[in-house]
Amino acid sequence: MHDKHIGRLTIVATLHSAAAVMMVTFVTIKGDSHMSELQLQNFLPYLLSRAAAISSNQLAQINRRAYGLTVPEWRTPATLEQFGEMTAKEIGAHSLMHKTKVSRAAASFTRRRWWKRRTDETDRRIEHLTLAQLGLRAYDSLRTEMLLAEERMLSRLSHSERRLVLQGVSLLEQALEVREFRSSTKAAPMSP
């Protein structure tokens, strides 16, 4: 497919369902005649939702099998490992999860002794969370399995296609005004 930049630039996702890989390509649409028809196979929100559901389900199976974790429960240690100490609100902002989902994950991790809590000095309602040794060991094992799963998802793509997928998703997030997250403890931006 050609990368022509004439007219309106639209991101189109093609789902390779067997590999659960979303391949993002850029095409130019001339005019808006396509706006009168809704065909799911060409409807970006539908394609993204399918790709996200398939990949999320594959990861959920790994997480459930290894540790009995829900999606919010595996996103939470991943976020903490990347950014260090954070509040539930910061974890939710980074991972686009509601605070109650993060709170449920917190309760699960407290039972498992996977993290440490530190009460905020200025506002005692706020707790700062970090992964404890048990949580770090569990997450190290989980991260390895998740990276292997990602590699399987992307295995049918060339390196340049993989780069295009990540760039396309990043551009789409920018177009949808998804804000970069910056932790108060680390100033590193969220990476794709």
N, C-alpha and C positions, 0 to 999 in steps of 0.2 A: 504494500500500500504506500502511496506517495504522501509526503508531508508538505502539501501545498498550503500556503497561508493566504488564501484568497477568500473573502467573505467571512463567515462566522466559523470559528474553530470550535469543534465539539469533540468530547472524548467519548469513544464508543468502546464498550467492553465486550469481549467475546469470551464465553465461558467454555473451557475444555473440561467438561464435567468428569471425565474419567480421571484426570489428574487434579481436578479441583483447582485449576489455575486460571486466574483472570489475566488475559493478555490485553493490555491497553494499547490501542493504536489511535492515532490522530488522523481525522479526516475532515475535509472541508465540505460543508453542506451549502449548496447554492439555493438560495431562497428559503422559504419557510413552508413549502408544500407538505413536508413530512409532518407538520404540526397538526394536521387534521386527522391523522390516523394514529392509533395507539396499538402498536404491535409489540408485545412483551419481549420478543427476541431481539428487539432494537431499542428497548426502553431502558435507559441507563440505570435508574433507581432499582428496577427489577433485576437487572444483570448483576449489579453490585450486591444487592441483597442475597441473591443466590450464591454468588461466589463467597460472600462473607459467611453465610449459613453453612455451606459445605466445609470451608476451611475451619470454621469455629467448631463444627461437630467433630471433625477429625481430631482437633486439638483437645476437645472435651473428652473424647474417648481415652486419649493418652493420660490426661490429668485424672480422670475418674479411676482408671485402671491402676495408676501408680499410687495415688494418694487420696482418691475419693473427693477431688476438688471440683467445685463449680467454676464457671467462667470468671465471676468476680474474684473467686479465691485464687486462681492462678494469675490473674492480672495484677493483683495487689502485691505479691512478693516480687513480681517482675518489675513493677514500678519502684518499689522500695530498693531493690537491688541496683537499679539504674541511678536513682537520685539520692539514696541514703535516707536520712530521717525526714519524715513528712507527717502531716496531719491527714486524717481521713478525708477532709475537704480537698486537700491538695491531690491526694491519690485519685479521688473522684474526678477532679478537674482534668488531670492528665489523661486518665483512661476513659473519660466520658461516661462514668458510672455515677448513679445517684448515691448520695451519702449513705442511705440506708443499706444499699448493697455492700458498700465498703464496711459499714458497721457490722453486718452479718459475717463478713469475711474476718473481721477483727475478732469477733466472738469465737469463731472456729479456730483461729490461730492462737488465741489465748488458751483454749482447751488443749491444743497441741504443743503449747509452749514454743511456738515458732517466732515470736517476736517479743520485743521489750517496749514498754510504754513509759513515757516521761510526761508528767503533767506540766503544762505551760506555766511559767512563773507569773505572767501577768493576767492570764485568764484560765482559771482552774477547770473550766469546762472543756478545754482543748487538750488533747493528748498528742504527743509527738511519738511516732512509731518507727522502730527500726527492726530489722531482722535479727533474731537471736541465733546462736550457733546451730541449734536444731533446724531452724528455718533456712539458714544459709546452706546447710548440707542437703536438705530436701530440695531446695530450689536449684542447686547445682546439678542434681540428678535430673530434675524436671527440665531444666534449660537444655541439657544435652538432647533429651528426647524430642523437645519442641523444635530445636534447630534441625534435627534429622527429619522431622515431619515437614518442616518448611522446605528443606532441600528436596524431598520427594515431590512436594507440590510444584516446585519450580523446575524439576529435572527435565521436562520436555522443552524448556526454553533455552535459547542461547544466552550467553552473558549479556549481549547487547539488548536482547528482548527483556531479560530480567531488569536491566537498568531502566528500560522504557516503562516497565510496569511500575517500578518504584517512583520514577519521575512523574508518571501519569497520575498516580494516586496522590502524590504530594501536590501536584498542580490542581487536582480536583479539590483537595482539602483547602487550598488557598482560595480557589474560586468560591467555595462554600463558606469561606471566612472562618475556618477552624483555626483558632488561635494557638500559637506555640505556647507550651507550658514552660514556665521557669520556676523551679523550686526556690524557696527562700534560702535553702542550704547549699544549693549548687546552681550556677547560672548557665548550665548547659541546655541548649534548646532540644526539644523533642525531635528525634530523628525518625525518618520513615522506616 
